[in-house]
Amino acid sequence: MKTLTISIIIILLTGCAHFDGWNTRDKILFGTFTALHTVDLLQTREIMKDDNGYHECNPVLDGLGRDGATVAMVLAYPAVYLLANYIPKYRTPILIIVNAMSGICVINNHSIGVRIKF
């Protein structure tokens, strides 16, 4: 239940973001990042359960434990927004890169059998 609550908070935080000066493409990219990041967070929590046979490959997240990894991923979300918001010259490339990174993680996790369970 905590994971679902955290995920809902992440999605709701998007509504608190100010997108003044953002073009439609960048808003869509950030929305896509929000969805991918939420799925990646839920998959990471599933991977880090002790009894499921999976192992977190990200050495930073693995060293933090399940709850620490959740906190780190939740904090990464506003960091991406702030970076994209305050460096408008590189906003689109930043958003493309974080979408690609999150998308690759989600696809890889799904391909090895990780499913989100509620």
Phi, psi and omega in degrees: 000325179297320180298316179297318179297315179299317180297319178295319178298317179302313182295319180293329178298333177300324178292340179274347181286145176259125183250029177299128179086356178274137175276171184300319180301315182291325176296318178294317178299320179291322176298319177296318177299320179302312181295312181296318181295321178296314178297317179299319178300313180295320177296318180298317177297322178294317180298323187275005171294144185290333192253019187252356177083001178262162179222132178289123182274341178284113185296331178292310181292321182299323181288344183271345186080174187298310181289322178296321178295322178298313180299315180299318181290323177295320179289332179294330183299304178293334177297319177296316178301311182298317178299312181292324183288321186266357174233070186300332180299327183249014184303307182298312178300321178300313183292324177295317181296313182291328175295316180297315180299313180293319179298317179297317179297314181297314180297316179298313180301316180295321183293334178268001173106006180288126177236149179273124181244137179250000000 
